């Protein structure tokens, strides 16, 4: 797997990990029939199909409960609902958050603290997972930001410049075939960070990104929020180049979409996919059990092989070679996979969203 070149941010999270370790107690045990229904908020589209088959339905069978599936919203929209309802959004598990939402949830005390007492499988996660978020959630999946391109229409992009200034490589024919994502999707933020890096900036200096966005605007043919909403544009070949999560890209490539995926020469950004329990959840005990289930070794293997994403624990060693070639499966690969400062992203994202909207209006 190509090396991913971003500096890590640890800062306050080691304190959170230490606090989690200090609070360990007896294993967290619940009655399988403490309640009959659990409401889980997660993504729709092809993700839902895979998640239901590999994770949700086996959980229902084992615990004799019914899961109500809520597929509304992106990670940022789901956390906005948690905030607006003071921690009682109507779902028990926020199954697909990102580090900025977990950081805000811990800071605003709207997500439940999680230790090995509530989620015993935390003892099996990557050390990195205890650094990239505070102890208000779990990291169940890792991905990274790739560039995808239509293999029938254009040459493979080699640089982030090929996305941000596409006419330089592809000429006028690329006009209307570039995709942009709204900053409610962290994919947009990560792509903007790479735009800033091209001009000497980065997460702490995003000014160069806005000039890049202004220049790119005339070439954009579609703008979407949700990653799943982008898929039809790839399938019908309306969009020829876009940033995209490697897991979804690999999934669509396996479905014979005419796309390829690559890590540009400047590197990319790793993503920790997280889950948490809102403080106002009505079935917290079963929600914690679901988070623990998400980290179960067999569940992890089944989900990640089907979704082409990297696991939340390092002790699964029997992956197929093709999977290992494309994913993060060893401590050495994880050590080379670094992440932007999610605390800065959480603090600045509202302002960056405003700037994006001003440019793209």
C-alpha positions as CSV (number, residue, x, y, z in Angstrom):
1,X,0.0,0.0,0.0
2,X,1.3,3.5,-0.8
3,X,2.6,5.6,2.1
4,X,0.2,8.2,3.4
5,X,2.0,11.4,4.3
6,X,0.3,13.6,6.9
7,X,1.5,14.6,10.3
8,X,-0.5,13.2,13.3
9,X,-2.3,15.1,16.0
10,X,-2.3,13.7,19.5
11,X,-2.4,16.5,22.0
12,X,-5.3,16.0,24.3
13,X,-6.3,12.6,23.2
14,X,-3.6,10.7,25.1
15,X,-5.2,12.2,28.2
16,X,-8.5,10.8,27.1
17,X,-6.9,7.4,26.5
18,X,-5.3,7.5,30.0
19,X,-8.6,8.4,31.6
20,X,-10.3,5.5,29.8
21,X,-7.6,3.1,31.0
22,X,-7.9,4.3,34.6
23,X,-11.6,3.7,34.6
24,X,-11.5,0.0,33.7
25,X,-13.7,-2.3,35.8
26,X,-15.5,-5.5,35.5
27,X,-16.7,-6.5,32.0
28,X,-19.9,-4.8,30.9
29,X,-22.7,-7.4,30.8
30,X,-26.3,-6.8,29.8
31,X,-29.3,-9.1,29.4
32,X,-29.9,-9.8,25.7
33,X,-33.5,-8.9,26.2
34,X,-33.1,-5.8,28.3
35,X,-35.0,-4.1,25.4
36,X,-36.4,-5.3,22.1
37,X,-35.5,-2.4,19.9
38,X,-32.3,-0.4,19.1
39,X,-32.3,2.6,16.7
40,X,-29.1,2.8,14.7
41,X,-28.2,5.8,12.5
42,X,-25.9,4.9,9.6
43,X,-25.4,5.5,5.9
44,X,-27.7,4.4,3.2
45,X,-26.9,3.1,-0.3
46,X,-24.6,0.2,-0.9
47,X,-23.2,0.7,2.6
48,X,-26.6,-0.1,4.2
49,X,-26.8,-3.4,2.2
50,X,-23.4,-4.5,3.4
51,X,-23.8,-3.3,6.9
52,X,-27.2,-5.0,7.3
53,X,-25.8,-8.4,6.0
54,X,-22.5,-8.4,7.9
55,X,-23.3,-6.6,11.1
56,X,-26.9,-5.6,11.8
57,X,-28.8,-8.9,11.0
58,X,-26.2,-11.1,12.8
59,X,-26.6,-8.8,15.9
60,X,-30.4,-9.1,15.8
61,X,-30.1,-12.9,15.6
62,X,-27.6,-13.2,18.4
63,X,-29.3,-10.8,20.9
64,X,-32.9,-11.5,19.9
65,X,-33.7,-7.8,19.3
66,X,-34.9,-5.6,16.4
67,X,-32.8,-2.8,15.0
68,X,-34.6,0.2,13.5
69,X,-32.3,1.6,10.8
70,X,-32.1,5.3,10.3
71,X,-30.2,6.3,7.2
72,X,-30.7,10.0,7.3
73,X,-27.9,12.5,7.2
74,X,-24.1,12.8,6.9
75,X,-21.8,12.6,9.9
76,X,-21.9,16.4,10.4
77,X,-25.7,16.5,9.9
78,X,-26.2,13.6,12.4
79,X,-24.1,15.4,15.0
80,X,-26.0,18.7,14.4
81,X,-29.2,16.7,15.2
82,X,-27.6,15.4,18.4
83,X,-26.7,19.0,19.4
84,X,-30.1,20.4,18.4
85,X,-31.9,17.9,20.6
86,X,-29.4,18.2,23.5
87,X,-28.3,14.6,23.1
88,X,-31.7,13.0,22.4
89,X,-31.8,12.7,18.5
90,X,-34.1,9.7,18.4
91,X,-31.4,7.2,17.7
92,X,-29.4,5.1,20.2
93,X,-26.2,4.6,18.1
94,X,-24.6,7.2,15.9
95,X,-22.8,4.6,13.9
96,X,-21.0,6.7,11.3
97,X,-19.3,9.8,12.8
98,X,-15.9,11.2,12.1
99,X,-13.3,12.5,14.6
100,X,-14.5,16.1,14.5
101,X,-17.9,15.0,15.7
102,X,-16.5,12.8,18.4
103,X,-14.3,15.7,19.6
104,X,-17.3,18.0,19.8
105,X,-19.4,15.4,21.4
106,X,-16.8,15.0,24.2
107,X,-16.3,18.7,24.6
108,X,-20.1,19.4,24.7
109,X,-20.8,16.3,26.8
110,X,-23.4,15.1,24.3
111,X,-21.8,11.7,23.6
112,X,-21.4,9.1,26.4
113,X,-17.9,8.3,27.7
114,X,-16.8,4.9,26.6
115,X,-14.2,2.6,28.3
116,X,-13.5,-1.1,28.2
117,X,-16.2,-1.5,30.9
118,X,-18.8,-0.6,28.4
119,X,-17.0,-1.9,25.3
120,X,-14.6,-4.7,26.2
121,X,-13.3,-5.0,22.6
122,X,-11.6,-1.6,23.1
123,X,-8.7,-3.6,24.4
124,X,-8.2,-4.9,20.9
125,X,-8.2,-1.7,18.8
126,X,-5.2,0.1,17.2
127,X,-3.2,2.3,19.6
128,X,-3.8,5.0,17.0
129,X,-7.6,4.8,17.7
130,X,-7.0,6.0,21.3
131,X,-5.1,9.0,19.9
132,X,-7.2,10.3,17.1
133,X,-10.4,10.6,19.2
134,X,-11.2,11.2,22.9
135,X,-13.0,8.5,24.9
136,X,-16.5,9.4,23.6
137,X,-16.6,6.9,20.9
138,X,-14.9,4.0,19.1
139,X,-13.0,3.8,15.8
140,X,-14.4,0.8,13.9
141,X,-13.0,1.5,10.4
142,X,-10.1,3.2,8.6
143,X,-10.1,4.7,5.1
144,X,-8.1,7.3,3.2
145,X,-8.9,9.9,0.6
146,X,-8.2,8.7,-3.0
147,X,-8.6,10.3,-6.4
148,X,-10.8,8.4,-8.8
149,X,-11.0,8.9,-12.5
150,X,-12.9,7.5,-15.5
151,X,-10.5,5.1,-17.2
152,X,-12.3,5.3,-20.5
153,X,-12.3,9.1,-20.8
154,X,-9.0,10.5,-19.2
155,X,-5.5,9.5,-18.2
156,X,-4.7,8.5,-14.6
157,X,-4.2,11.6,-12.4
158,X,-0.8,11.7,-10.8
159,X,-1.1,14.8,-8.6
160,X,-3.7,16.7,-6.6
161,X,-3.1,19.4,-9.2
162,X,-4.8,17.2,-11.8
163,X,-8.0,17.6,-9.8
164,X,-7.7,21.2,-8.6
165,X,-6.5,22.6,-11.9
166,X,-7.8,19.9,-14.3
167,X,-7.5,21.8,-17.5
168,X,-3.7,21.8,-17.1
169,X,-3.6,18.0,-17.8
170,X,-6.9,17.3,-19.5
171,X,-7.7,20.5,-21.5
172,X,-11.2,21.9,-22.2
173,X,-12.8,18.4,-22.5
174,X,-12.8,18.1,-18.7
175,X,-15.2,21.0,-18.3
176,X,-18.4,19.8,-16.6
177,X,-16.9,16.5,-15.7
178,X,-15.3,17.4,-12.3
179,X,-17.1,16.7,-9.0
180,X,-17.1,18.8,-5.9
181,X,-18.3,17.8,-2.5
182,X,-20.1,20.1,0.0
183,X,-18.1,20.6,3.2
184,X,-20.7,18.8,5.3
185,X,-18.9,15.7,4.0
186,X,-15.4,15.4,5.5
187,X,-14.2,14.3,2.1
188,X,-14.6,17.9,0.9
189,X,-12.5,19.2,3.9
190,X,-9.7,16.7,3.2
191,X,-9.6,17.6,-0.5
192,X,-9.4,21.3,0.5
193,X,-6.6,20.6,2.9
194,X,-4.7,18.9,0.0
195,X,-5.5,22.0,-2.2
196,X,-3.9,24.2,0.5
197,X,-0.9,22.0,0.7
198,X,-0.2,22.4,-3.0
199,X,0.4,26.1,-2.4
200,X,2.3,25.8,0.9
201,X,-0.7,25.8,3.3
202,X,-2.4,23.2,5.2
203,X,-4.9,22.6,8.0
204,X,-3.5,25.6,9.9
205,X,-3.5,27.8,6.8
206,X,-6.4,27.2,4.5
207,X,-6.2,30.5,2.6
208,X,-4.6,28.9,-0.5
209,X,-7.5,26.5,-0.8
210,X,-10.0,29.2,-1.5
211,X,-8.0,30.4,-4.5
212,X,-7.8,26.9,-5.8
213,X,-11.6,26.4,-5.3
214,X,-12.3,29.7,-7.2
215,X,-10.2,28.5,-10.1
216,X,-11.7,25.1,-10.2
217,X,-15.3,26.2,-10.0
218,X,-15.8,26.7,-13.8
219,X,-14.8,23.1,-14.4
220,X,-17.2,21.6,-11.9
221,X,-20.2,19.7,-13.4
222,X,-21.8,18.3,-10.2
223,X,-21.8,19.1,-6.5
224,X,-23.1,16.7,-3.9
225,X,-23.1,16.2,-0.2
226,X,-23.3,12.4,0.4
227,X,-20.8,10.0,-0.9
228,X,-23.5,7.7,-2.0
229,X,-25.1,10.4,-4.1
230,X,-22.0,10.6,-6.2
231,X,-22.2,7.0,-7.4
232,X,-24.7,7.5,-10.3
233,X,-22.5,10.2,-11.8
234,X,-19.6,7.7,-11.9
235,X,-21.7,5.0,-13.3
236,X,-23.3,7.0,-16.1
237,X,-19.8,8.6,-16.8
238,X,-21.0,12.2,-16.3
239,X,-18.1,12.7,-13.8
240,X,-14.6,11.8,-14.8
241,X,-12.5,12.9,-11.8
242,X,-13.3,13.3,-8.1
243,X,-11.9,12.8,-4.6
244,X,-13.4,9.8,-2.9
245,X,-13.0,7.5,0.0
246,X,-10.9,4.5,-1.0
247,X,-13.4,1.9,0.4
248,X,-16.4,3.2,-1.7
249,X,-14.1,3.7,-4.7
250,X,-12.8,0.1,-4.5
251,X,-16.4,-1.2,-4.0
252,X,-17.6,0.6,-7.2
253,X,-14.6,-0.5,-9.1
254,X,-15.4,-4.1,-8.2
255,X,-19.0,-3.5,-9.4
256,X,-17.4,-2.8,-12.9
257,X,-17.9,1.0,-12.8
258,X,-15.3,2.5,-15.3
259,X,-13.2,4.0,-12.6
260,X,-9.7,3.6,-11.1
261,X,-8.4,4.9,-7.8
262,X,-5.0,6.2,-6.8
263,X,-3.1,8.0,-4.1
264,X,-1.6,11.2,-5.7
265,X,2.1,11.8,-5.4
266,X,1.7,14.4,-2.7
267,X,0.1,11.9,-0.4
268,X,-3.3,11.9,1.1
269,X,-5.2,11.9,4.4
270,X,-6.4,9.1,6.6
271,X,-9.9,8.9,8.0
272,X,-11.0,7.2,11.2
273,X,-14.7,6.2,11.0
274,X,-16.3,6.4,14.4
275,X,-19.4,5.5,16.4
276,X,-20.8,6.9,19.6
277,X,-23.8,6.9,21.9
278,X,-25.8,10.1,22.4
279,X,-26.3,11.0,26.1
280,X,-30.1,11.0,25.6
281,X,-30.2,7.5,24.0
282,X,-33.1,5.4,25.3
283,X,-31.3,2.1,25.1
284,X,-27.7,2.8,26.1
285,X,-26.8,-0.7,27.4
286,X,-27.7,-2.3,24.1
287,X,-26.1,0.6,22.2
288,X,-22.8,-0.2,24.0
289,X,-23.2,-3.9,23.1
290,X,-23.7,-2.9,19.5
291,X,-20.4,-0.9,19.5
292,X,-18.7,-3.9,21.1
293,X,-20.2,-6.1,18.4
294,X,-18.9,-3.7,15.7
295,X,-15.3,-4.5,16.9
296,X,-15.8,-8.2,17.1
297,X,-13.1,-10.1,15.1
298,X,-15.5,-12.1,12.9
299,X,-17.8,-9.1,12.3
300,X,-14.8,-6.9,11.4
301,X,-13.6,-9.5,8.9
302,X,-17.0,-9.9,7.2
303,X,-17.7,-6.2,7.0
304,X,-14.3,-5.0,5.8
305,X,-13.9,-7.7,3.2
306,X,-17.3,-6.7,1.8
307,X,-16.8,-2.9,2.0
308,X,-13.1,-2.7,1.0
309,X,-12.2,-0.7,4.1
310,X,-9.5,-1.2,6.7
311,X,-10.2,-2.8,10.1
312,X,-10.6,-1.2,13.5
313,X,-8.2,-3.8,15.1
314,X,-4.8,-5.1,14.2
315,X,-5.0,-8.7,15.4
316,X,-6.7,-10.1,12.3
317,X,-3.9,-11.6,10.3
318,X,-5.6,-13.9,7.7
319,X,-6.6,-11.3,5.2
320,X,-6.4,-12.2,1.5
321,X,-3.3,-10.8,-0.2
322,X,-5.2,-8.5,-2.6
323,X,-6.9,-7.0,0.4
324,X,-3.6,-6.5,2.3
325,X,-2.1,-4.8,-0.7
326,X,-4.8,-2.1,-0.6
327,X,-5.6,-1.7,3.1
328,X,-4.1,-0.9,6.5
329,X,-3.6,-4.2,8.2
330,X,-0.3,-3.9,10.1
331,X,1.2,-1.7,12.8
332,X,3.9,-0.5,10.3
333,X,1.2,0.6,7.8
334,X,-0.7,2.3,10.6
335,X,2.4,4.1,11.8
336,X,2.8,5.5,8.2
337,X,-0.8,6.6,8.1
338,X,-1.2,9.9,9.7
339,X,-4.1,12.3,10.2
340,X,-4.8,16.0,10.2
341,X,-5.6,17.8,13.4
342,X,-9.2,17.0,13.9
343,X,-9.5,19.4,16.8
344,X,-8.6,22.2,14.4
345,X,-11.1,20.9,11.9
346,X,-13.8,20.7,14.5
347,X,-13.1,24.3,15.5
348,X,-12.8,25.8,12.0
349,X,-15.2,23.7,10.0
350,X,-18.1,26.2,10.3
351,X,-15.9,29.0,9.0
352,X,-14.6,26.9,6.2
353,X,-18.1,25.9,5.2
354,X,-19.1,29.6,5.0
355,X,-16.0,30.3,2.8
356,X,-16.9,27.4,0.5
357,X,-20.4,28.6,0.2
358,X,-19.3,32.1,-0.7
359,X,-17.1,30.8,-3.5
360,X,-19.5,28.2,-4.9
361,X,-22.7,30.3,-4.6
